[in-house]
Amino acid sequence: MKYKEALDSVQASPGPAYLLHGEELFLHEEFIEAVKRAWIAKGDETLNFHRFEGTDEGLLAASGLAGTIPFLGRVRVIVVGDGPVFASKGKEGDKVSPGTGLSSILSYLEKPPAHSILVFSVPQKGALSVLVCRGLAKSCATVDCGPMKGKMLENWIQERFEARGATPTRSAVAFLAHAGVLDLWALDNEIEKAFLYANSPRVEEDHVKRVLSNKTAQGIFNLADALGARDTGGALRALGDLLEGGAQPAYILFMLARHVRYLVRTKDLDKPAGELASLLEVQAFLAERYHRQAKNFSSRDLEEAMEGLLRVDLALKTGEAGGGEALKRLIIDLTSST
């Protein structure tokens, strides 16, 4: 289930159990807080909101409590956090042992009462354990809490500004979405800082640039713009600023590859700028940017660009080339007119 869909449904008509899976901790906590606000009366949190660890003992306690009627409230909300139960991979032929916490939870979920909502918060990257997938995932609504991207991320940024009473410009949202901020906790902090710095409901791109802690973000944006314009000098200056600022070559390469992939998709789609936003899942502002820049490259140019990115990626991973020098040669190749 997509995150936004699950967030809306749990506040209107919740199911008996949810399995939150993915490494964005912000989404896990936002979902849990939304359940609390919707179904636990203010002041009743100590009575009807409970957290347990993802251990055998934690699951046993959670299943037992979930079966009891809430005290002076409509609903009891129980959160089971990450732990060894979710990390143990097991084998496909393994069975759930009787008397264990997982066995108790699965028995509870066969006929769950309407007065409890169970939320399993598992902020892991990658696959869940075999037993969890075969058991919990079949009995719960599984919610994707992985990294956001594209239009979904931009919508999230827009909503976080609006929750503060702010109206960001399209370019401010686009800049933040492509800033390379590590996670949503950090990104929400940058949104708060930009809102306070603007000191007005309208937040401009310049406000974001002035407060963004990660100076690397602006450097990446400048590098991508110069690359798209085939401005060799500008791209090399932007690269130099990034390297002097401590940006890692592998990260710079990753962001360059992402930008080139957008240009490849734009070229392949061959659509007017007005139609690209929905197809690329980005704001119109960025779609126009990619449309303009893609005109500077032939399809063969972009194929060679992807090949060059792969070569540098291999060279960095095998230690065959120094990161800074390899990136400089790559940028010269990508921006040089043929």
Secondary structure, 3 states (H helix, E strand, C coil): CCHHHHHHHHHHCCCCEEEEECCCHHHHHHHHHHHHHHHCCCCCHHHHEEEECCCHHHHHHHHHHHCCCCCCCCCEEEEECCCHHHHCCCCCCCCCCCCCHHHHHHHHHHCCCCCEEEEEEECCCCCCCHHHHHCHHHHCEEEECCCCCHHHHHHHHHHHHHHCCCEECHHHHHHHHCCCCCCHHHHHHHHHHHHHHHCCCEECHHHHHHHCCCHHHHHHHHHHHHHHCCCHHHHHHHHHHHHHCCCCHHHHHHHHHHHHHHHHHHHHHCCCHHHHHHHHCCCHHHHHHHHHHHCCCCHHHHHHHHHHHHHHHHHHHHCCCCHHHHHHHHHHHHHCCC
